[in-house]
Amino acid sequence: MEFTIRAATLEDCKDISRMILELAEYEKVSDQVKIAQRDLEQDGFSKNPFFHGIIAEVPEHLKSKEGHTKVGYSLYFYTYSSWKGRAVYMEDLYVMPEFRGKCIGKALMSKVSQLGLAAGCTQLNFTVLDWNKSSLDFYLKQGCWDVTSDLGYHCMRCEGDALEHLAQGDL
Ligand SMILES: CC(C)(COP(=O)(O)OP(=O)(O)OC[C@H]1O[C@@H](n2cnc3c(N)ncnc32)[C@H](O)[C@@H]1OP(=O)(O)O)[C@@H](O)C(=O)NCCC(=O)NCCS
C-alpha cells in the first residue's frame, strides 16, 4: 500500500490526539487519557519538546472510511541508561484497524529505530500490555525481547498524591 512516514508537525496534533484515544480504547484504558490536542501542541512543539512524533499518511484516494489520511503514528523520546548510554523510548505505536497488516507499523518502528541510531542510541525501549498478544508477537518478530520475563524488571510509577507527598518529603 502507498503510504509515507514523516516527522509530525504542530498541525498533526488533532489527529495524534484522535489516534491516542483510539489506541487507549483498544487497550481498554480510555478513561486514563488526560491529554488533549493543546497539551500535545505545547509539549511536543515548543522550544524544549518532551516528545517527538512521526506520522504514517496515505494519499487522499486511500483515506479511511471516516475520511482520515493520517492513519498511524508513533511518539518517542530520548532516555539514558547508566549501563548502555543513549536510548530511545517508544511511547506509542498505532495503526488504524483498516490499515493494519500493510507494513505501516513496521515502517513506523523502523523510522523510530533509524532516528534513535542516528542520535547515538543503542537501545529501543517500550512496554506492551501482557494480554496484547498480537502486538507482542509483532514485536518479537521485529527482533525485540521481553525484559520483564527475561530480566524480571517491573514498570513502577508514582503519581497523584503519592507524587506530591514524595516531592514534599513527608511520606
Ligand atoms: C501492532 C501494530 C502497530 C502493527 O502494525 P501493522 O501495520 O499492523 O503491522 P505490519 O503490517 O507492519 O507488520 C509487520 C510484520 O509483522 C508481522 N505481524 C503483524 N502483526 C503480527 C502478529 N500479530 N503476529 C505476528 N506477526 C505479525 C507482519 O506479518 C509483518 O511481517 P513481515 O515483515 O514478515 O511481512 C498494529 O497492529 C496496531 O496498531 N495494533 C493496535 C495497537 C497496538 O497494540 N499498538 C502497540 C501498543 S504496545
The ligand as an SDF file (V2000), in Angstrom:
LIG
                    3D

 48 50  0  0  0  0  0  0  0  0999 V2000
    0.9700   -3.5230   16.3780 C   0  0  0  0  0  0  0  0  0  0  0  0
    0.7270   -2.7190   15.1120 C   0  0  0  0  0  0  0  0  0  0  0  0
    1.3320   -1.3240   15.2820 C   0  0  0  0  0  0  0  0  0  0  0  0
    1.3810   -3.4260   13.9350 C   0  0  0  0  0  0  0  0  0  0  0  0
    1.2060   -2.6320   12.7890 O   0  0  0  0  0  0  0  0  0  0  0  0
    0.8120   -3.2890   11.3800 P   0  0  0  0  0  0  0  0  0  0  0  0
    0.8740   -2.1960   10.3800 O   0  0  0  0  0  0  0  0  0  0  0  0
   -0.4760   -3.9900   11.5310 O   0  0  0  0  0  0  0  0  0  0  0  0
    1.9660   -4.3740   11.1800 O   0  0  0  0  0  0  0  0  0  0  0  0
    2.8090   -4.5910    9.8610 P   0  0  0  0  0  0  0  0  0  0  0  0
    1.8710   -4.7890    8.7120 O   0  0  0  0  0  0  0  0  0  0  0  0
    3.8150   -3.5320    9.7230 O   0  0  0  0  0  0  0  0  0  0  0  0
    3.5470   -5.9700   10.2070 O   0  0  0  0  0  0  0  0  0  0  0  0
    4.9460   -6.0800   10.0420 C   0  0  0  0  0  0  0  0  0  0  0  0
    5.3410   -7.5160   10.1620 C   0  0  0  0  0  0  0  0  0  0  0  0
    4.8760   -8.0300   11.3950 O   0  0  0  0  0  0  0  0  0  0  0  0
    4.0150   -9.1270   11.1590 C   0  0  0  0  0  0  0  0  0  0  0  0
    2.9460   -9.0750   12.1110 N   0  0  0  0  0  0  0  0  0  0  0  0
    1.9920   -8.1240   12.2360 C   0  0  0  0  0  0  0  0  0  0  0  0
    1.1380   -8.4480   13.2120 N   0  0  0  0  0  0  0  0  0  0  0  0
    1.5940   -9.6370   13.6770 C   0  0  0  0  0  0  0  0  0  0  0  0
    1.1210  -10.5210   14.6700 C   0  0  0  0  0  0  0  0  0  0  0  0
    0.0250  -10.2600   15.3510 N   0  0  0  0  0  0  0  0  0  0  0  0
    1.8310  -11.6450   14.9050 N   0  0  0  0  0  0  0  0  0  0  0  0
    2.9400  -11.9400   14.2090 C   0  0  0  0  0  0  0  0  0  0  0  0
    3.4170  -11.1550   13.2400 N   0  0  0  0  0  0  0  0  0  0  0  0
    2.7400  -10.0260   12.9930 C   0  0  0  0  0  0  0  0  0  0  0  0
    3.5290   -8.9590    9.7460 C   0  0  0  0  0  0  0  0  0  0  0  0
    3.1780  -10.2100    9.1780 O   0  0  0  0  0  0  0  0  0  0  0  0
    4.7420   -8.3850    9.0860 C   0  0  0  0  0  0  0  0  0  0  0  0
    5.6840   -9.4050    8.8150 O   0  0  0  0  0  0  0  0  0  0  0  0
    6.6600   -9.3550    7.5370 P   0  0  0  0  0  0  0  0  0  0  0  0
    7.5690   -8.1870    7.7580 O   0  0  0  0  0  0  0  0  0  0  0  0
    7.3330  -10.6710    7.5570 O   0  0  0  0  0  0  0  0  0  0  0  0
    5.7490   -9.1560    6.3620 O   0  0  0  0  0  0  0  0  0  0  0  0
   -0.8010   -2.5840   14.8090 C   0  0  0  0  0  0  0  0  0  0  0  0
   -1.3360   -3.8650   14.6400 O   0  0  0  0  0  0  0  0  0  0  0  0
   -1.5840   -1.8350   15.8590 C   0  0  0  0  0  0  0  0  0  0  0  0
   -1.6960   -0.6250   15.8100 O   0  0  0  0  0  0  0  0  0  0  0  0
   -2.1690   -2.5750   16.8070 N   0  0  0  0  0  0  0  0  0  0  0  0
   -3.0520   -1.9920   17.7910 C   0  0  0  0  0  0  0  0  0  0  0  0
   -2.3540   -1.0340   18.7000 C   0  0  0  0  0  0  0  0  0  0  0  0
   -1.2440   -1.6720   19.4650 C   0  0  0  0  0  0  0  0  0  0  0  0
   -1.3950   -2.7340   20.0480 O   0  0  0  0  0  0  0  0  0  0  0  0
   -0.1030   -0.9770   19.4860 N   0  0  0  0  0  0  0  0  0  0  0  0
    1.0260   -1.3940   20.2390 C   0  0  0  0  0  0  0  0  0  0  0  0
    0.8500   -0.9430   21.6330 C   0  0  0  0  0  0  0  0  0  0  0  0
    2.1850   -1.5010   22.6440 S   0  0  0  0  0  0  0  0  0  0  0  0
  1  2  1  0
  2  3  1  0
  2  4  1  0
  2 36  1  0
  4  5  1  0
  5  6  1  0
  6  7  2  0
  6  8  1  0
  6  9  1  0
  9 10  1  0
 10 11  2  0
 10 12  1  0
 10 13  1  0
 13 14  1  0
 14 15  1  0
 15 16  1  0
 15 30  1  0
 16 17  1  0
 17 18  1  0
 17 28  1  0
 18 19  1  0
 18 27  1  0
 19 20  2  0
 20 21  1  0
 21 22  1  0
 21 27  2  0
 22 23  1  0
 22 24  2  0
 24 25  1  0
 25 26  2  0
 26 27  1  0
 28 29  1  0
 28 30  1  0
 30 31  1  0
 31 32  1  0
 32 33  2  0
 32 34  1  0
 32 35  1  0
 36 37  1  0
 36 38  1  0
 38 39  2  0
 38 40  1  0
 40 41  1  0
 41 42  1  0
 42 43  1  0
 43 44  2  0
 43 45  1  0
 45 46  1  0
 46 47  1  0
 47 48  1  0
M  END
$$$$
